Amino acid sequence: LKAHAESLRITNSQLAARVDELNLQTRYLQQDQKKVGPNLKDVRLKLRKEWVPLWLKDPQAFRPGTKMPTFWRFTVDEDGDDDLKAVAAYLWQNSFDGKVPAQAQGDKTHGKDLFESRGCLACHSIGEGDSKLGGTFAANLTKVGEKDNYDYIVRWIYN
């Protein structure tokens, strides 16, 4: 009976160690999960400055179905636009103040051919409504040039 009790104690400590290990792995997995929102430290690198308040005002107008909520749609106070610009300025000033290396302009027609023939449409879509083509796994790229700066887009494609 004493040997059996000792065996159970060892098994119990092994189980406790495994539970601790799984708890640690779970914490790491939760940290690695993709967050709903983007990294706001890249705002200056990625976005065009004049686009930020437009996005904040009505994200659904730019990307229907986006998870980003519309905070200003129901604001009727006179400071609504000023508040929106203040938040945009705050995001801009607190993001990484760096530069993406300048990229030479590419051939748009050749780029379109490559986009359509290299598998981009398996994940991404272009167009809206009945003229929408492509997958639903990744972002619709129809208006990407309105929000992202060209040099960032080129770097993003390379990486």
N, CA, C and O of each residue as an XYZ file, in Angstrom:
636
protein
N       0.827     -1.197      0.000
C       0.000      0.000      0.000
C       0.873      1.263      0.000
O       0.559      2.258     -0.653
N       1.987      1.188      0.761
C       2.899      2.317      0.817
C       3.531      2.577     -0.553
O       3.685      3.729     -0.960
N       3.895      1.510     -1.258
C       4.477      1.642     -2.597
C       3.467      2.240     -3.570
O       3.818      3.054     -4.423
N       2.198      1.823     -3.430
C       1.134      2.361     -4.287
C       0.932      3.857     -4.030
O       0.754      4.631     -4.971
N       0.961      4.260     -2.766
C       0.812      5.681     -2.413
C       1.967      6.495     -2.986
O       1.761      7.596     -3.495
N       3.175      5.957     -2.905
C       4.351      6.644     -3.458
C       4.225      6.781     -4.973
O       4.574      7.817     -5.539
N       3.731      5.743     -5.618
C       3.511      5.770     -7.068
C       2.501      6.850     -7.447
O       2.691      7.569     -8.428
N       1.429      6.959     -6.667
C       0.414      7.988     -6.932
C       0.980      9.395     -6.729
O       0.649     10.314     -7.478
N       1.832      9.560     -5.717
C       2.438     10.860     -5.449
C       3.336     11.279     -6.624
O       3.329     12.441     -7.029
N       4.096     10.342     -7.161
C       4.964     10.625     -8.311
C       4.118     10.982     -9.527
O       4.403     11.952    -10.230
N       3.076     10.193     -9.771
C       2.178     10.474    -10.895
C       1.543     11.847    -10.743
O       1.441     12.596    -11.715
N       1.115     12.182     -9.531
C       0.487     13.473     -9.267
C       1.468     14.617     -9.543
O       1.089     15.624    -10.140
N       2.718     14.469     -9.113
C       3.693     15.538     -9.347
C       4.027     15.658    -10.835
O       4.277     16.758    -11.329
N       4.032     14.528    -11.548
C       4.261     14.577    -12.994
C       3.105     15.287    -13.695
O       3.318     16.074    -14.617
N       1.873     15.000    -13.247
C       0.702     15.678    -13.819
C       0.748     17.178    -13.532
O       0.445     17.988    -14.408
N       1.125     17.547    -12.313
C       1.212     18.963    -11.954
C       2.258     19.667    -12.822
O       2.042     20.792    -13.274
N       3.385     19.003    -13.048
C       4.429     19.591    -13.895
C       3.926     19.765    -15.328
O       4.200     20.778    -15.970
N       3.193     18.778    -15.817
C       2.646     18.859    -17.188
C       1.605     19.973    -17.293
O       1.569     20.689    -18.293
N       0.753     20.128    -16.266
C      -0.239     21.206    -16.255
C       0.470     22.562    -16.287
O       0.060     23.459    -17.024
N       1.533     22.713    -15.493
C       2.300     23.966    -15.498
C       2.901     24.232    -16.877
O       2.891     25.365    -17.357
N       3.423     23.182    -17.508
C       4.006     23.312    -18.840
C       2.946     23.750    -19.858
O       3.198     24.630    -20.681
N       1.771     23.137    -19.800
C       0.686     23.494    -20.717
C       0.188     24.919    -20.474
O      -0.137     25.632    -21.423
N       0.126     25.334    -19.212
C      -0.266     26.710    -18.910
C       0.714     27.705    -19.521
O       0.306     28.729    -20.071
N       1.999     27.403    -19.424
C       3.017     28.272    -20.000
C       2.887     28.321    -21.524
O       2.945     29.397    -22.119
N       2.712     27.164    -22.149
C       2.539     27.120    -23.602
C       1.304     27.900    -24.034
O       1.326     28.580    -25.060
N       0.237     27.805    -23.263
C      -0.990     28.537    -23.580
C      -0.750     30.036    -23.547
O      -1.229     30.764    -24.416
N      -0.011     30.500    -22.546
C       0.292     31.939    -22.471
C       1.074     32.388    -23.697
O       0.787     33.443    -24.263
N       2.066     31.592    -24.116
C       2.844     31.948    -25.302
C       1.969     31.950    -26.557
O       2.087     32.841    -27.399
N       1.102     30.965    -26.678
C       0.210     30.911    -27.836
C      -0.725     32.111    -27.865
O      -0.989     32.662    -28.933
N      -1.226     32.521    -26.712
C      -2.109     33.682    -26.664
C      -1.364     34.947    -27.055
O      -1.940     35.827    -27.695
N      -0.101     35.055    -26.686
C       0.691     36.218    -27.070
C       0.941     36.235    -28.573
O       0.981     37.300    -29.189
N       1.108     35.054    -29.159
C       1.404     34.961    -30.586
C       0.179     35.109    -31.472
O       0.315     35.310    -32.679
N      -1.014     35.013    -30.897
C      -2.224     35.115    -31.708
C      -2.291     36.477    -32.374
O      -1.900     37.487    -31.788
N      -2.784     36.497    -33.593
C      -2.964     37.759    -34.298
C      -4.020     38.570    -33.567
O      -5.104     38.080    -33.251
N      -3.681     39.794    -33.315
C      -4.621     40.694    -32.665
C      -5.629     41.175    -33.707
O      -5.371     41.102    -34.908
N      -6.757     41.656    -33.250
C      -7.788     42.129    -34.172
C      -7.304     43.359    -34.922
O      -7.489     43.460    -36.134
N      -6.696     44.279    -34.222
C      -6.258     45.529    -34.839
C      -4.810     45.473    -35.282
O      -4.059     44.593    -34.861
N      -4.416     46.413    -36.132
C      -3.032     46.459    -36.614
C      -2.103     47.070    -35.568
O      -2.560     47.646    -34.580
N      -0.819     46.940    -35.791
C       0.177     47.587    -34.957
C       0.167     49.081    -35.283
O       0.503     49.473    -36.400
N      -0.214     49.906    -34.325
C      -0.336     51.343    -34.571
C       1.009     52.054    -34.603
O       1.071     53.241    -34.922
N       2.072     51.354    -34.281
C       3.403     51.962    -34.367
C       3.843     52.140    -35.821
O       4.769     52.906    -36.088
N       3.203     51.454    -36.757
C       3.569     51.557    -38.173
C       2.730     52.572    -38.942
O       2.828     52.641    -40.167
N       1.910     53.355    -38.255
C       0.995     54.276    -38.937
C       1.742     55.183    -39.910
O       1.318     55.331    -41.057
N       2.847     55.794    -39.476
C       3.599     56.711    -40.354
C       4.276     55.991    -41.506
O       4.368     56.517    -42.615
N       4.749     54.787    -41.236
C       5.430     54.041    -42.294
C       4.455     53.582    -43.366
O       4.773     53.588    -44.555
N       3.284     53.192    -42.939
C       2.348     52.525    -43.836
C       1.338     53.452    -44.491
O       1.105     53.368    -45.696
N       0.743     54.329    -43.709
C      -0.435     55.061    -44.178
C      -0.117     56.462    -44.682
O       0.897     57.062    -44.325
N      -1.004     56.954    -45.511
C      -0.946     58.351    -45.931
C      -1.611     59.185    -44.840
O      -2.688     58.824    -44.364
N      -0.999     60.278    -44.441
C      -1.460     61.083    -43.305
C      -2.902     61.546    -43.472
O      -3.677     61.510    -42.516
N      -3.266     61.976    -44.662
C      -4.616     62.503    -44.900
C      -5.686     61.409    -44.879
O      -6.876     61.707    -44.775
N      -5.269     60.158    -44.976
C      -6.227     59.052    -44.983
C      -6.688     58.676    -43.575
O      -7.813     58.205    -43.411
N      -5.855     58.870    -42.565
C      -6.153     58.409    -41.200
C      -7.484     58.957    -40.675
O      -8.299     58.167    -40.199
N      -7.751     60.295    -40.739
C      -9.049     60.767    -40.235
C     -10.235     60.237    -41.040
O     -11.319     60.044    -40.488
N     -10.042     60.001    -42.334
C     -11.128     59.437    -43.151
C     -11.491     58.038    -42.663
O     -12.668     57.689    -42.575
N     -10.480     57.246    -42.350
C     -10.696     55.895    -41.838
C     -11.381     55.935    -40.483
O     -12.333     55.194    -40.240
N     -10.899     56.799    -39.603
C     -11.480     56.886    -38.264
C     -12.941     57.318    -38.316
O     -13.759     56.852    -37.523
N     -13.265     58.205    -39.246
C     -14.629     58.733    -39.328
C     -15.626     57.659    -39.746
O     -16.709     57.556    -39.171
N     -15.260     56.855    -40.754
C     -16.201     55.833    -41.229
C     -15.454     54.680    -41.896
O     -15.351     54.641    -43.122
N     -14.931     53.742    -41.103
C     -14.190     52.616    -41.670
C     -15.018     51.774    -42.639
O     -14.480     51.220    -43.598
N     -16.322     51.677    -42.393
C     -17.189     50.866    -43.260
C     -17.274     51.445    -44.669
O     -17.468     50.701    -45.630
N     -17.132     52.758    -44.802
C     -17.183     53.373    -46.130
C     -15.988     52.938    -46.971
O     -16.103     52.768    -48.184
N     -14.848     52.761    -46.323
C     -13.648     52.342    -47.049
C     -13.612     50.833    -47.245
O     -13.337     50.353    -48.344
N     -13.888     50.090    -46.189
C     -13.838     48.632    -46.261
C     -15.080     48.045    -45.604
O     -15.075     47.772    -44.404
N     -16.151     47.847    -46.386
C     -17.378     47.264    -45.824
C     -17.083     45.923    -45.150
O     -16.377     45.078    -45.701
N     -17.632     45.747    -43.960
C     -17.432     44.506    -43.235
C     -16.215     44.498    -42.331
O     -15.953     43.497    -41.665
N     -15.463     45.594    -42.293
C     -14.283     45.640    -41.433
C     -14.675     45.468    -39.970
O     -15.797     45.789    -39.578
N     -13.745     44.961    -39.169
C     -14.006     44.790    -37.741
C     -13.858     46.104    -36.978
O     -14.283     46.206    -35.827
N     -13.264     47.098    -37.610
C     -13.065     48.397    -36.955
C     -14.416     49.070    -36.748
O     -15.153     49.283    -37.711
N     -14.749     49.406    -35.508
C     -16.035     50.076    -35.262
C     -16.010     51.529    -35.723
O     -14.946     52.137    -35.839
N     -17.174     52.065    -35.979
C     -17.314     53.469    -36.352
C     -17.661     54.247    -35.092
O     -18.758     54.105    -34.553
N     -16.730     55.067    -34.624
C     -16.934     55.809    -33.386
C     -17.637     57.143    -33.601
O     -18.330     57.624    -32.704
N     -17.469     57.749    -34.778
C     -17.964     59.107    -34.981
C     -19.281     59.177    -35.723
O     -19.808     60.275    -35.904
N     -19.829     58.082    -36.152
C     -21.058     58.119    -36.942
C     -22.203     58.789    -36.188
O     -22.995     59.516    -36.787
N     -22.296     58.554    -34.905
C     -23.427     59.059    -34.135
C     -23.081     60.312    -33.334
O     -23.874     60.752    -32.502
N     -21.913     60.885    -33.575
C     -21.508     62.094    -32.867
C     -22.183     63.293    -33.506
O     -22.018     63.545    -34.700
N     -22.935     64.022    -32.719
C     -23.625     65.202    -33.247
C     -23.069     66.485    -32.642
O     -23.554     67.572    -32.959
N     -22.059     66.381    -31.775
C     -21.528     67.604    -31.176
C     -20.665     68.364    -32.178
O     -20.181     67.801    -33.160
N     -20.488     69.628    -31.913
C     -19.752     70.489    -32.845
C     -18.266     70.188    -32.864
O     -17.568     70.599    -33.791
N     -17.763     69.474    -31.856
C     -16.341     69.154    -31.796
C     -16.003     67.823    -32.466
O     -14.848     67.397    -32.442
N     -16.987     67.167    -33.059
C     -16.759     65.841    -33.637
C     -15.586     65.783    -34.595
O     -14.718     64.923    -34.450
N     -15.538     66.689    -35.580
C     -14.434     66.679    -36.549
C     -13.110     67.045    -35.894
O     -12.073     66.474    -36.230
N     -13.137     67.999    -34.957
C     -11.906     68.367    -34.256
C     -11.390     67.202    -33.419
O     -10.185     66.956    -33.368
N     -12.295     66.489    -32.767
C     -11.895     65.324    -31.972
C     -11.287     64.245    -32.863
O     -10.284     63.624    -32.510
N     -11.897     64.035    -34.005
C     -11.412     63.038    -34.949
C      -9.997     63.393    -35.413
O      -9.118     62.531    -35.451
N      -9.783     64.654    -35.762
C      -8.451     65.099    -36.197
C      -7.441     64.987    -35.060
O      -6.271     64.684    -35.293
N      -7.893     65.230    -33.830
C      -6.990     65.123    -32.681
C      -6.536     63.677    -32.476
O      -5.362     63.432    -32.200
N      -7.444     62.732    -32.607
C      -7.074     61.315    -32.470
C      -6.125     60.918    -33.599
O      -5.142     60.216    -33.363
N      -6.412     61.360    -34.821
C      -5.531     61.061    -35.958
C      -4.135     61.636    -35.716
O      -3.136     60.970    -35.987
N      -4.061     62.866    -35.209
C      -2.765     63.493    -34.923
C      -2.017     62.730    -33.831
O      -0.802     62.549    -33.909
N      -2.749     62.288    -32.824
C      -2.137     61.514    -31.737
C      -1.537     60.217    -32.276
O      -0.398     59.880    -31.952
N      -2.293     59.494    -33.091
C      -1.786     58.249    -33.676
C      -0.544     58.523    -34.514
O       0.432     57.776    -34.459
N      -0.593     59.598    -35.287
C       0.517     59.941    -36.177
C       1.770     60.272    -35.368
O       2.849     59.757    -35.659
N       1.632     61.127    -34.357
C       2.807     61.576    -33.603
C       3.406     60.475    -32.740
O       4.592     60.533    -32.416
N       2.621     59.477    -32.361
C       3.123     58.416    -31.496
C       3.547     57.170    -32.251
O       3.887     56.158    -31.637
N       3.532     57.232    -33.563
C       3.982     56.078    -34.334
C       5.470     56.234    -34.652
O       6.062     57.287    -34.417
N       6.051     55.182    -35.181
C       7.471     55.149    -35.512
C       7.788     56.215    -36.545
O       7.162     56.267    -37.604
N       8.752     57.058    -36.241
C       9.127     58.148    -37.138
C      10.302     57.704    -38.002
O      11.437     58.128    -37.786
N      10.029     56.868    -38.956
C      11.073     56.367    -39.831
C      10.661     56.533    -41.280
O       9.587     57.053    -41.583
N      11.502     56.098    -42.138
C      11.217     56.179    -43.571
C      11.377     54.795    -44.185
O      12.284     54.039    -43.838
N      10.485     54.493    -45.092
C      10.619     53.285    -45.890
C      11.468     53.681    -47.095
O      11.231     54.735    -47.685
N      12.444     52.867    -47.474
C      13.271     53.231    -48.630
C      12.417     53.516    -49.866
O      11.466     52.792    -50.162
N      12.774     54.580    -50.577
C      12.041     54.961    -51.790
C      12.172     53.862    -52.839
O      13.227     53.248    -52.994
N      11.085     53.634    -53.546
C      11.041     52.594    -54.570
C      10.746     53.227    -55.930
O       9.958     54.167    -56.033
N      11.378     52.707    -56.949
C      11.103     53.188    -58.310
C       9.690     52.763    -58.709
O       9.207     51.710    -58.294
N       9.043     53.588    -59.511
C       7.701     53.253    -59.993
C       7.787     52.048    -60.927
O       8.712     51.923    -61.730
N       6.811     51.178    -60.801
C       6.767     49.990    -61.636
C       5.823     50.163    -62.809
O       5.181     51.204    -62.950
N       5.739     49.155    -63.640
C       4.850     49.130    -64.799
C       3.493     48.594    -64.329
O       3.377     47.419    -63.980
N       2.472     49.453    -64.321
C       1.154     49.081    -63.785
C       0.512     47.931    -64.555
O      -0.090     47.038    -63.959
N       0.642     47.955    -65.865
C       0.034     46.902    -66.686
C       0.687     45.553    -66.390
O       0.005     44.540    -66.236
N       2.007     45.556    -66.312
C       2.726     44.321    -65.995
C       2.386     43.865    -64.570
O       2.247     42.668    -64.315
N       2.253     44.820    -63.648
C       1.872     44.498    -62.273
C       0.507     43.840    -62.208
O       0.304     42.892    -61.450
N      -0.435     44.344    -63.006
C      -1.781     43.752    -63.055
C      -1.700     42.312    -63.560
O      -2.320     41.411    -62.996
N      -0.928     42.106    -64.630
C      -0.762     40.752    -65.173
C      -0.158     39.804    -64.128
O      -0.607     38.668    -63.979
N       0.857     40.280    -63.413
C       1.487     39.452    -62.382
C       0.513     39.150    -61.247
O       0.438     38.017    -60.772
N      -0.233     40.165    -60.813
C      -1.201     39.987    -59.729
C      -2.223     38.917    -60.088
O      -2.596     38.095    -59.250
N      -2.670     38.934    -61.332
C      -3.696     37.986    -61.771
C      -3.136     36.600    -62.079
O      -3.885     35.623    -62.061
N      -1.834     36.491    -62.360
C      -1.283     35.198    -62.776
C      -0.428     34.503    -61.714
O      -0.111     33.325    -61.880
N      -0.049     35.174    -60.646
C       0.865     34.600    -59.655
C       0.196     34.050    -58.407
O       0.887     33.676    -57.459
N      -1.118     33.992    -58.382
C      -1.802     33.393    -57.244
C      -2.275     34.367    -56.183
O      -2.811     33.941    -55.160
N      -2.094     35.659    -56.394
C      -2.531     36.652    -55.395
C      -4.035     36.553    -55.150
O      -4.502     36.736    -54.026
N      -4.788     36.264    -56.211
C      -6.248     36.210    -56.104
C      -6.749     34.978    -55.348
O      -7.940     34.870    -55.056
N      -5.859     34.064    -55.036
C      -6.276     32.918    -54.223
C      -6.647     33.376    -52.816
O      -7.525     32.793    -52.181
N      -5.986     34.407    -52.336
C      -6.249     34.923    -50.983
C      -6.901     36.299    -51.011
O      -7.864     36.549    -50.286
N      -6.377     37.190    -51.848
C      -6.862     38.570    -51.907
C      -7.970     38.704    -52.939
O      -8.110     37.877    -53.839
N      -8.750     39.761    -52.787
C      -9.765     40.077    -53.787
C      -9.549     41.504    -54.270
O      -8.893     42.314    -53.614
N     -10.120     41.785    -55.433
C     -10.155     43.136    -55.978
C     -11.562     43.362    -56.516
O     -12.257     42.418    -56.890
N     -11.967     44.617    -56.548
C     -13.308     44.939    -57.012
C     -14.311     44.862    -55.875
O     -14.000     44.419    -54.770
N     -15.530     45.309    -56.180
C     -16.592     45.319    -55.174
C     -17.892     44.838    -55.797
O     -18.078     44.909    -57.012
N     -18.777     44.353    -54.958
C     -20.091     43.920    -55.423
C     -19.997     42.799    -56.433
O     -19.272     41.824    -56.230
N     -20.742     42.941    -57.537
C     -20.765     41.904    -58.578
C     -19.449     41.790    -59.336
O     -19.179     40.756    -59.947
N     -18.628     42.836    -59.306
C     -17.361     42.797    -60.037
C     -16.190     42.346    -59.156
O     -15.034     42.452    -59.566
N     -16.478     41.850    -57.962
C     -15.433     41.409    -57.043
C     -14.855     40.078    -57.513
O     -15.595     39.145    -57.824
N     -13.524     39.999    -57.561
C     -12.813     38.787    -57.962
C     -11.857     38.370    -56.860
O     -11.310     39.218    -56.155
N     -11.653     37.075    -56.708
C     -10.625     36.587    -55.813
C     -11.144     35.961    -54.544
O     -12.337     35.711    -54.376
N     -10.192     35.715    -53.648
C     -10.481     35.013    -52.408
C     -10.964     35.923    -51.299
O     -11.031     37.144    -51.444
N     -11.296     35.291    -50.191
C     -11.796     36.034    -49.034
C     -10.891     35.857    -47.818
O     -11.206     36.356    -46.737
N      -9.781     35.160    -47.979
C      -8.890     34.895    -46.851
C      -8.156     36.151    -46.391
O      -7.987     36.373    -45.192
N      -7.725     36.964    -47.339
C      -6.945     38.170    -47.018
C      -7.698     39.408    -47.505
O      -8.780     39.304    -48.082
N      -7.121     40.559    -47.267
C      -7.781     41.841    -47.530
C      -8.131     42.041    -49.001
O      -7.445     41.555    -49.900
N      -9.225     42.774    -49.214
C      -9.573     43.268    -50.538
C      -8.622     44.428    -50.822
O      -8.529     45.362    -50.026
N      -7.926     44.373    -51.938
C      -6.882     45.353    -52.230
C      -7.335     46.472    -53.162
O      -6.504     47.235    -53.653
N      -8.639     46.583    -53.414
C      -9.149     47.578    -54.348
C      -8.696     48.989    -54.016
O      -8.255     49.711    -54.909
N      -8.791     49.399    -52.771
C      -8.493     50.781    -52.397
C      -7.172     50.926    -51.643
O      -6.951     51.934    -50.972
N      -6.304     49.941    -51.747
C      -5.077     49.970    -50.956
C      -4.215     51.192    -51.283
O      -3.529     51.708    -50.401
N      -4.237     51.655    -52.513
C      -3.452     52.833    -52.891
C      -3.972     54.127    -52.294
O      -3.233     55.109    -52.214
N      -5.233     54.149    -51.871
C      -5.783     55.344    -51.229
C      -5.259     55.501    -49.814
O      -5.145     56.621    -49.316
N      -4.941     54.396    -49.162
C      -4.536     54.476    -47.753
C      -3.043     54.277    -47.545
O      -2.448     54.978    -46.727
N      -2.427     53.359    -48.247
C      -1.019     53.034    -48.018
C      -0.116     53.821    -48.947
O      -0.475     54.112    -50.088
N       1.068     54.163    -48.441
C       2.011     54.842    -49.328
C       2.697     53.810    -50.219
O       2.875     52.654    -49.835
N       3.072     54.246    -51.396
C       3.608     53.362    -52.431
C       4.838     52.584    -51.954
O       4.933     51.375    -52.164
N       5.778     53.285    -51.311
C       7.014     52.628    -50.882
C       6.734     51.503    -49.882
O       7.395     50.466    -49.909
N       5.759     51.710    -49.008
C       5.388     50.682    -48.041
C       4.804     49.463    -48.760
O       5.126     48.323    -48.425
N       3.949     49.715    -49.743
C       3.319     48.608    -50.480
C       4.380     47.746    -51.155
O       4.308     46.519    -51.098
N       5.367     48.379    -51.793
C       6.427     47.623    -52.471
C       7.193     46.775    -51.454
O       7.457     45.597    -51.694
N       7.546     47.379    -50.321
C       8.263     46.632    -49.277
C       7.418     45.468    -48.763
O       7.933     44.377    -48.519
N       6.120     45.710    -48.601
C       5.194     44.682    -48.113
C       5.143     43.498    -49.090
O       5.137     42.344    -48.662
N       5.107     43.776    -50.380
C       5.067     42.710    -51.390
C       6.363     41.900    -51.355
O       6.330     40.673    -51.450
N       7.495     42.577    -51.219
C       8.775     41.871    -51.147
C       8.873     40.978    -49.923
O       9.465     39.900    -49.982
N       8.303     41.412    -48.830
C       8.429     40.649    -47.584
C       7.280     39.690    -47.423
O       7.217     38.963    -46.432
